[in-house]
């Protein structure tokens, strides 16, 4: 897989950074600039309330917009989780798909 491509554990889809991605499109999509100049998005996954989220999507884009990392973690952010194998995670999977579609609409990601 290329540095501009990333895949979440258990997901069949491979996402890549859009060739049209710009710094400001990242910021408009909810990414925060890190101290080192890269960009990070941490988005809660919960079908009913973001305050009761069990999982988080983490997306990291390098400073030069040359690499992408995607993962779904638990609350602590330390463990990668495969939500596609869990029994009661349909709402979280819908939230994840919605977020990925949103990032594609904003020209951050491409399929």
Buried (B, 14 or more C-beta within 10 A) or exposed (E): EEEBBBBBBBBEEEBBBBEEBEBEBBEEBBBEEEEEEBBBBBBBBBEEEEEEBBBBBBBBBBEEBEBBEBBBBEEEEEEEBEBBEBEEBEEBBEBBEEBBEBBBEBBBBBE
